[in-house]
Amino acid sequence: MANYIVRFREAPVARHAGAARGTLDLKATVSYAAYLGERQAGTLTTMREALGRALLPRFQYRYALNGMSVRLTPIEAERIAKLPEVLSVKSVRRYAPSVT
């Protein structure tokens, strides 16, 4: 198993409505972030059903991107990528600074 970032189709908060035009409405922003949280919970249920196992997000993202980090096998990642709510599934790469 490896860590994957699963991005969802709906726009993140930073690209939603007024935020994208530079006119931030705090109430609308908070409301949209809560909406994305609900949508993510529903999509997580769909992902669990597709895999037939428990799935616990390591991190959830709403502001710069709409998605979550989860541990998957490569075959599970392919299965999740086919869900209509999913925009992309990418494995997490870790980089360490090189000291010379």
trRosetta pair geometry for C-beta under 8 A, 3 or more apart (Angstrom, degrees):
i j d omega theta_ij theta_ji phi_ij phi_ji
1 71 4.7 45 161 170 124 103
1 72 6.4 166 -148 87 87 12
1 73 5.6 -66 -96 -71 66 64
2 71 6.9 176 88 -146 18 70
2 72 6.9 -35 62 65 65 61
2 73 7.8 94 18 -117 77 29
2 74 7.6 38 26 -57 117 73
2 91 5.5 7 121 -143 136 108
2 92 7.0 -167 158 39 95 85
3 58 6.5 -31 -130 12 112 156
3 69 5.7 5 -173 -177 104 105
3 70 7.4 159 -147 85 60 24
3 71 5.8 -42 -90 -93 56 66
3 91 7.2 102 83 -162 56 63
3 92 4.0 -21 98 24 105 134
4 69 7.0 166 82 -150 39 59
4 70 6.0 -24 61 66 88 72
4 71 7.5 130 14 -118 82 19
4 72 4.9 -25 10 31 132 116
4 77 5.2 175 -92 -109 161 115
4 80 7.8 134 106 64 150 146
4 89 5.4 10 172 -175 131 89
4 90 6.5 154 -158 78 78 34
4 91 5.5 -51 -101 -100 77 46
4 92 6.4 -144 -92 -19 22 84
5 67 5.8 60 175 131 83 142
5 68 7.6 178 -150 93 55 27
5 69 5.5 -31 -96 -94 64 75
5 88 8.0 16 102 103 88 93
5 89 7.4 170 83 -150 49 44
5 90 5.2 -12 55 61 95 90
5 92 6.1 107 -27 -74 90 87
6 47 7.6 29 -179 -101 173 148
6 67 5.3 -178 92 -163 52 102
6 68 5.6 -8 56 59 98 74
6 69 7.6 168 15 -93 75 24
6 70 6.1 2 -5 19 121 111
6 80 6.0 -68 -114 147 130 135
6 86 6.0 -61 -171 -131 98 110
6 88 7.7 -176 -149 92 42 49
6 89 5.2 -5 -106 -106 73 82
7 65 5.9 -63 -121 171 106 120
7 66 6.6 87 -162 77 71 64
7 67 4.0 -60 -103 -74 47 137
7 86 7.2 100 77 -164 52 67
7 87 4.4 -56 107 63 98 110
7 88 4.8 17 44 50 113 84
7 89 7.7 -153 22 -71 71 39
7 90 7.7 24 -8 7 106 101
8 39 7.2 141 157 128 160 116
8 40 7.0 -130 -25 -95 155 78
8 43 6.2 -103 -105 -68 130 176
8 66 4.7 -76 59 122 99 103
8 67 5.5 176 -1 -87 77 65
8 85 5.5 -24 -142 156 96 89
8 86 6.3 -64 -107 -108 54 43
8 87 6.0 82 153 -3 10 98
9 66 7.9 -50 62 86 24 130
9 84 7.8 -35 -17 149 144 61
9 85 6.0 -129 10 -168 106 43
9 86 7.1 48 -33 79 87 4
9 87 4.9 148 -81 -61 56 94
10 36 6.6 -165 102 -112 131 91
10 39 6.3 10 21 128 153 164
10 66 5.4 -90 82 125 78 170
11 15 4.3 -117 -171 91 114 108
11 16 5.0 154 104 -75 119 73
11 20 7.9 -38 176 -55 148 128
11 66 6.6 118 131 -17 16 135
12 15 5.5 76 57 21 73 97
12 16 7.0 -122 103 -27 34 96
12 36 7.4 53 -132 -118 49 160
12 61 7.2 -37 -118 138 126 93
12 62 6.1 149 -149 168 85 38
12 63 5.9 49 169 136 115 12
12 64 6.0 -15 140 104 162 15
12 65 5.0 -122 -58 -136 144 13
12 66 4.3 -162 -79 -40 72 81
13 16 5.5 -53 -144 15 33 121
13 19 6.1 87 154 -13 65 173
13 29 6.0 72 -167 -158 114 84
13 32 5.7 139 -114 103 82 114
13 33 5.2 6 -83 -78 135 87
13 36 6.9 -102 -53 -4 86 149
13 62 5.5 51 -19 140 110 85
13 63 4.7 -37 47 -119 119 54
14 19 5.6 -139 -154 145 28 133
14 20 7.5 92 141 -76 52 67
14 63 5.6 71 -34 168 97 64
14 64 5.6 26 -3 -107 144 41
15 19 6.7 -41 -17 93 5 110
15 20 5.0 45 -159 -81 48 110
16 19 5.3 48 61 33 68 118
16 20 6.6 177 59 -23 16 101
16 29 7.6 145 75 -115 121 64
16 32 5.1 160 128 173 165 160
17 20 6.7 152 77 19 15 99
17 21 7.6 -51 150 8 45 105
17 25 7.9 -39 111 30 123 114
17 28 6.6 -78 81 149 144 137
17 32 7.4 -162 19 -69 117 153
18 21 5.7 -68 -150 46 41 103
18 22 7.9 -87 169 65 66 25
18 23 4.4 -85 -164 88 100 82
18 24 5.9 149 123 -101 111 25
18 25 5.0 81 47 1 162 95
18 28 6.3 86 22 82 126 144
18 29 7.7 -89 68 -60 109 90
19 22 7.9 49 -176 -68 29 19
19 23 8.0 -102 -68 67 22 46
19 24 5.6 49 -98 -102 68 81
19 29 6.3 100 -62 -102 118 106
24 29 6.1 7 -167 -48 90 138
25 28 3.9 44 92 21 115 115
25 29 6.3 166 82 -19 57 86
26 29 5.5 -57 -144 36 30 113
26 30 6.3 27 160 -16 66 106
27 30 6.1 -55 -148 37 28 108
27 31 6.2 28 153 -18 62 111
28 31 5.5 -57 -145 40 31 115
28 32 6.1 30 157 -19 66 107
29 32 5.9 -55 -144 37 27 107
29 33 6.4 29 155 -19 63 106
30 33 5.7 -53 -147 36 30 112
30 34 6.5 31 153 -18 63 105
31 34 5.8 -56 -152 36 30 111
31 35 6.4 35 149 -22 64 106
32 35 5.2 -49 -147 34 36 118
32 36 6.5 39 153 -20 66 100
33 36 5.8 -50 -150 34 32 111
33 37 6.6 39 148 -23 61 103
33 62 5.2 94 -143 138 81 143
33 63 7.2 3 -110 -76 113 78
34 37 5.4 -50 -153 31 35 118
34 38 6.7 35 150 -17 65 101
35 38 5.8 -55 -154 35 33 110
35 39 6.4 31 150 -16 66 107
36 39 5.5 -54 -144 40 35 112
36 40 6.1 39 155 -23 67 104
36 62 4.6 135 99 -137 142 109
36 66 5.8 -117 -151 -130 129 110
37 40 5.7 -52 -146 35 28 112
37 41 6.6 32 153 -22 62 103
37 60 7.6 76 -118 143 75 144
37 62 6.6 -29 -59 -82 75 145
38 41 5.7 -51 -151 31 33 113
38 42 6.6 31 151 -16 64 104
39 42 5.7 -55 -152 37 34 111
39 43 6.3 30 152 -16 67 107
39 85 7.8 -178 170 -154 100 131
40 43 5.6 -55 -143 41 33 109
40 44 6.1 40 154 -26 66 103
40 60 6.0 96 159 -153 159 124
40 62 7.5 -94 -31 -82 141 98
40 66 7.6 -146 -73 -177 107 86
40 68 6.4 116 -160 -40 122 122
41 44 5.6 -50 -148 31 29 115
41 45 6.8 34 151 -20 60 101
42 45 5.7 -51 -156 31 34 113
42 46 6.7 34 147 -17 65 104
43 46 5.3 -50 -150 36 40 115
43 47 6.3 43 149 -22 68 102
43 83 7.5 121 -156 136 94 146
43 85 4.7 -143 -115 117 118 156
43 86 7.7 138 -166 -63 128 78
44 47 5.5 -50 -147 35 33 114
44 48 6.4 37 152 -21 64 102
44 55 6.5 -158 -168 91 86 112
44 57 6.7 -76 -110 -37 130 112
44 68 7.3 16 -83 28 105 163
45 48 5.7 -52 -149 34 32 113
45 49 6.4 31 153 -17 64 106
46 49 5.7 -56 -149 38 31 111
46 50 6.3 33 152 -22 65 107
46 83 6.2 118 132 -147 124 140
46 85 6.8 106 69 17 154 137
47 50 5.6 -54 -147 35 31 113
47 51 6.3 13 159 -5 65 111
47 55 5.6 -82 113 67 110 164
47 70 7.6 168 149 -10 153 177
47 80 5.7 25 -132 -120 102 106
47 83 6.9 -73 -85 -39 73 163
48 51 6.2 -69 -146 47 27 99
48 52 7.9 133 163 -45 56 8
48 53 6.9 -122 -154 78 71 39
48 54 6.6 -1 -135 -126 114 27
48 55 4.9 -146 -87 19 81 109
49 52 7.3 29 -171 -70 29 48
50 79 5.7 166 152 147 115 113
50 80 6.6 136 95 -91 144 61
50 83 6.4 -92 -59 -73 161 117
51 55 6.3 92 50 -54 145 125
51 72 8.0 -118 -104 -125 145 97
51 76 5.5 32 -116 -138 118 110
51 79 6.7 134 -84 95 75 141
51 80 7.4 -5 -56 -64 109 95
55 70 5.8 12 -178 -155 104 135
56 70 7.5 153 80 -130 37 88
57 60 5.2 52 136 -62 153 88
57 68 4.2 -61 -133 -178 128 131
57 69 6.4 101 -168 64 79 54
57 70 5.5 -63 -109 -78 57 87
58 68 7.7 140 44 170 62 85
58 69 4.3 -56 60 100 105 104
58 70 6.5 176 0 -93 86 32
58 71 6.9 89 -40 -33 116 85
59 68 6.4 178 91 -155 53 64
59 69 4.4 35 43 28 91 115
60 67 7.8 -161 -153 108 53 37
60 68 4.6 -20 -108 -104 65 99
60 69 7.9 -127 -66 21 34 70
61 64 6.7 -58 -175 56 117 79
61 65 5.1 21 128 75 136 80
61 66 6.6 -162 103 -121 85 16
61 67 5.1 6 55 59 111 69
61 68 6.5 -172 16 -81 77 42
61 69 7.8 75 -18 -21 105 84
62 66 6.1 33 -129 -111 46 69
67 87 7.8 -91 -80 41 115 108
69 92 6.8 38 -140 -62 114 136
72 76 4.1 -140 -165 91 99 118
72 77 4.6 128 114 -60 137 79
72 80 6.6 -80 -118 -1 157 139
72 89 7.7 -34 55 -173 159 129
73 76 4.6 95 49 7 77 103
73 77 7.0 -135 92 -8 40 86
74 77 5.5 -50 -147 32 33 116
74 78 6.7 36 154 -20 63 101
75 78 5.8 -51 -154 32 34 113
75 79 6.6 34 148 -19 64 105
76 79 5.5 -55 -150 36 36 113
76 80 6.2 34 153 -18 69 105
77 80 5.8 -53 -144 38 31 109
77 81 6.3 38 153 -27 63 106
77 89 4.8 172 -170 140 88 137
77 91 7.2 -21 -119 -67 164 83
78 81 5.7 -52 -148 30 30 116
78 82 7.1 30 154 -22 60 103
78 89 7.8 -147 -73 71 25 144
79 82 6.1 -60 -164 27 33 111
79 83 8.0 46 143 -35 60 90
80 83 5.9 -34 -168 0 47 115
80 86 6.0 131 152 -83 75 165
80 89 5.4 109 91 -82 107 148
81 86 5.8 -137 -134 116 32 139
81 88 7.1 3 -129 -153 97 33
81 89 4.3 -106 -76 14 94 122
82 86 7.6 39 51 54 19 128
83 86 4.5 80 68 -1 93 112
86 89 6.4 2 176 -46 133 96
